[in-house]
Amino acid sequence: MGKKGLDTKEHIKKIAYQLFVDKGFKEVTMKDICDNAGLSRGGLYRYYESTEQIFSEIISSFLTVQNTELQEQIDNNISAIDILNQLLEKYRLEMLDARNSLSLAICEYFSKKRIEENDNLLSQQYQMSFSSWDRLIQYGILRGDFRQVDSRTIFDLILFSYQGVRMYSLLMNISEDIPQRIIKQIQSLLIPVQKLEEYK
């Protein structure tokens, strides 16, 4: 696919992302995306067959970008604590930003699938995200930046705390101290006390 085609796909995903944020997954149609992206029906279907395909690609691209950025930082020998703090700050801001949350759309998207397919898709997303975090945690342990911890347990705490707050932010106002307390707890579990003091 040429640059023009790739640019068009990125434009479609950008428009669709905002529609999914605003309306959830179930309420967005291919016509909505056509109208908002300024494309004809044929122009859109040249690249995507359904809203499911677009949404799946949006979710996958998030993980791909995070994995790529993480590997670049590790390759450049960036402190694991610096990488962790960057990720946690990004998560903190997202937890407070209900207006740009895909949480509702994600729930609707996966609940629409058959149970077996749903389990498989969710498991793939979960495993991809875990692999990224496990790489960071093992890197931090090797550098002496992190304590000896169980990567899976830390990842589960991060993932389900983050997603839980994002979902609740759609239903109630989330005060700034909630994500801040979560982040401090994660930092204290991973970072030795002496290094925590150095980063204050």
N, C-alpha and C positions, 0 to 999 in steps of 0.2 A: 504494500500500500504506500502511495506517495505521500509527501508532506501535506498536501492539501487534504487528502483523505484523513490523515491522522489528526490534523487540526480540526476538521469537521467533527470527528469522533469526540475529541476533547471538548469542543463547544457543546455538543449534545449532552455529554455527561455533566458538564457544569450547569447547564439549564435544568436537566433532570434532577440533579442533586438538590437544587433549591426547591423544586416542586415537591420532591419527596419530603424535604424538611417541613414545608408549609402545609402539605395535605396528607402526609402519611403515604404508605405504599398503595393501599387499595384504591384510593380515590384518583390516582394519577393514571391518565390514559395516554396512548400513543398520540392521540389528537392534541392533548394538552402540550406534549413535548414538541410536536410539529409547530403549533401556533406560537409557542414561546421561543422556539429556536429559529423561527423564520424559515422553516424548511417545508417543502411539499411532502405529502405522504410517501411518495416514491423515493424522495431524497432521504427520508429517515429510514425507510425499510431497506435501503441499499446497505445500511450499516448495522441495523439492529432489527430483530424479528419481533421483539416484545419488550414490555417494561421490565419483565423478569431478567432478561438478558442484560439490559442496561444497568439495573440495580446490582446484579451480581458482579458486573465489571467494576462498578464504583467501589463496592466493598473490597474486592480483590486488589484494586489499585492502591487503596489505603495501606494494606499490609505490605504490598510490594515496595512502596515508597519508604515505609518505616524500616523494612529490612535492608534496603539499599543504603539509606542514610546511616543506619546503625553500623553496617559493615564498613562503610567509609571511615567512620569515626574510630572504630577499632583498628583498622588498617593504619590510621594516622596516629595510633598510640595515645588517643585522648583518654584522660582519666575516666575510669568507670563511674566515679562519683559525679563528675561533670555531665556525663551522658545521662545517668539516672536522673539528675536534677532537671535537666532539660526536658526529658520525657515527662516527669512528674509535674513540672510547671505547665506543660502543654495540656496534660490531663486535667489539672486544676482549673485552667481557664475554660476547658470544654465542659467540665462539670457545672460550671456557673452559667454557661451560655445555653439556656434551654431553647432559645430562638433558632439556634443552628444545630439542633440535635436530630440525628437520624434514628434515635432509639425506637420511637413509635413505628417508623417505617420498617426497621429491622424486625421487630416483633411480628408485624403484619406479614412481611415477606416470608419469614420462616414458618409462621403458623398456617400459611396458605398451602404449603407443600404437604405431600403425603408423609406420614410419620417416618417411614424408612428413609425417604429421600431427605427429609428435614434433619434427621439424626446424622446422616452422612455429611450433608453440607455444613451443619454446625460443627461437627467434629473436625472437618477439614479446616475451617476458619480458626477453631480453637487451637488445633495443633500447629498451624502456621504461626499464630501469634505466640504460642508457648515457645516454639523453636527460636524465635527472635529474642524473647526475654531470657531464655536459658543461655543463649550465646553471650548475652550481656553479663548475666550473673556469673557464669563460669569464668569469663574474662576478668571480671572484678575480683573474684576469689584468687585467680592466678597472680594478679597484680598486687594482692594484699589490700585492695581497696574495700573489699566486702568480707563479711564474716563467712564461715563455713555454714551454708544454709541449704535447705531443700528447695531447689528451683521451682518445682511444681507447686509447692505450698505457697511460696511467695507470689508466684504468678497468679494463682487462684485468688489470693487476697486482693491483688491489684485489679485483676479483670472484673471480678464480681462486685467489688466496692465501686469501681468506676462506673460499670453499667447500671448498678443499683441507684447510684446518685443521679445519673443521667435520666433514668426512667422516672424517679421521684421528682426531678426538676420540672417534668411536664405536668405534674399534679399539684405541686406546692412550691412556695418560694424556698430556695436553698440559701442559707446564710453562708457567708464566706468562710466561717470557721469550720464548717463540716468537711469540705475537701482538704482544708489545711491540716486538720487533725489526722485525717487518713494519711496524708502525705508524710507527716512527721512520724507516724507509727511505722510506715513502710521504711523510711530512712533509718529509723532506730533499729529495725530488724536486720537491715542489710549492712549498715555502716558502723564500724567499731566506734566506741565512745570518743577516743582520742581524735579520730579523723572527723567525727561530727563536730567536735569543738573547733577544729581548724577551719571548718567551712561556715561557721557562724559569723 
